[in-house]
Amino acid sequence: MPDTDVSAFNTSEGTVAASATRFVTAARPAATTLTMANTTTGSVGARIVVVTQGSDDNGKTVTLTGTDVYGTAQTETVTLAGGAAGTVNTTKYFTTVTAGSTSARPDGNISVGTTTSFAVPVGTNRRMRLKSHSIVSGGTAGNVDYVDGTPEAGTTRIVARAIGTADTTSDYYIPDDGVLFENGIVAKSTVDVADFLQIYYTG
């Protein structure tokens, strides 16, 4: 029998703007170690991370170390592109970035920061049921995905739509026992799509 004690979770992660220099301010490193300006995203959620290069550093790599949406240690290495300047995004969502390094000293400035893509865990990665949820739309239409497991490799169980009319609330009720998430619930969306999420769950 499913747990009948309903808990509530809310987040306004969708109002926290991206910052391309949140983790590393634009500068040419003295060697291969990046100097961290901050180690957290500045909010409760995890973000896709962006690396910005100021010169042609084609083929050089940047390795980032930090934690995932559930606080588990992770690393990712991205390859810089050719051209005078450019950006490359991680495929993983980071809650923290505690260190960064390059495969060779860059020819120009490097910065590391957050994008608008976010993922927020509803508690820990455990067995849960989503009972209902509300979305307060930002100014951009888009989706809110509810993922079972990690935002990168988990299974999307529910996709809800934010209509794009600012401050408009859409309420969704799930009948019977709700939707089962075996490995935790993660809400995944984009800044200005869902300004506020209210989520009701059991487990």
Helices and strands as residue ranges (DSSP letters): E 7-11, G 13-15, E 24-27, E 46-53, E 61-67, E 73-79, E 86-94, E 96-102, E 110-122, E 128-137, E 142-148, E 155-162, E 169-173, E 179-181, E 185-190, E 194-202
